[in-house]
């Protein structure tokens, strides 16, 4: 599940780089696109924030999955130990 958030974060960060690069291109090379540099900077900032937020969600999801996995392994080990102790 966290892998999907990492891919989403990478996509947002790539779009942020493209939008940031658009601020450096003169408006004559952008027919039909918004030529205002501040608009491109705002879009780049929004994409950057979305990318960072989705990366944070991916990290937190990965941490919680790891805790759940570790807890499940500990419960299974305790169950195996109880069964083994009863058998003797």
C-alpha positions in Angstrom: 0.0 0.0 0.0 2.8 2.5 0.9 4.4 1.8 -2.5 1.4 3.5 -4.2 1.9 6.6 -2.1 5.6 6.7 -3.0 4.7 6.5 -6.7 2.1 9.2 -6.2 4.7 11.4 -4.4 7.2 10.9 -7.2 4.6 11.9 -9.8 3.7 15.0 -7.9 7.4 16.0 -7.4 8.0 15.4 -11.1 5.1 17.7 -12.0 6.5 20.2 -9.5 9.8 20.2 -11.3 8.1 20.6 -14.7 6.0 23.5 -13.4 9.0 25.1 -11.8 10.9 24.8 -15.1 8.0 26.5 -16.9 8.8 29.7 -14.9 12.2 29.8 -16.6 10.8 29.5 -20.2 9.8 32.8 -21.9 6.2 33.2 -22.7 6.8 33.2 -26.4 7.6 29.5 -26.2 4.3 28.8 -24.4 1.5 29.4 -26.9 -1.9 28.8 -25.3 -0.4 28.3 -21.8 -0.5 30.6 -18.9 2.5 32.9 -19.3 2.4 34.3 -15.8 5.5 33.1 -13.9 3.8 33.5 -10.5 1.0 31.1 -11.6 3.6 28.4 -12.5 5.4 29.0 -9.2 2.1 28.6 -7.4 1.3 25.4 -9.3 4.8 24.1 -8.6 4.5 24.9 -4.9 1.1 23.1 -4.7 2.5 20.0 -6.5 5.6 20.1 -4.2 3.4 20.2 -1.1 1.1 17.4 -2.4 4.2 15.3 -3.2 5.6 15.8 0.3 2.3 15.1 1.9 1.8 11.8 0.0 5.4 10.8 0.8 4.7 11.4 4.5 1.5 9.3 4.2 3.5 6.6 2.5 6.2 6.6 5.2 3.5 6.5 8.0 1.7 3.7 6.2 4.9 1.7 5.9 5.7 2.2 9.6 2.2 1.1 10.7 2.4 -2.0 8.4 5.7 -2.9 9.9 4.4 -2.6 13.5 1.4 -4.7 12.6 3.6 -7.3 11.0 6.0 -7.4 14.0 3.0 -7.6 16.5 1.5 -10.5 14.5 4.9 -12.3 14.5 5.2 -11.8 18.3 1.7 -13.2 18.8 2.4 -16.3 16.7 5.7 -16.9 18.5 4.0 -16.7 21.9 1.3 -19.0 20.7 3.8 -21.5 19.5 5.7 -21.3 22.8 2.5 -22.0 24.8 1.6 -25.0 22.6 5.1 -26.3 23.0 5.0 -25.8 26.8 1.7 -27.7 27.1 3.0 -30.6 25.1 5.7 -31.4 27.6 
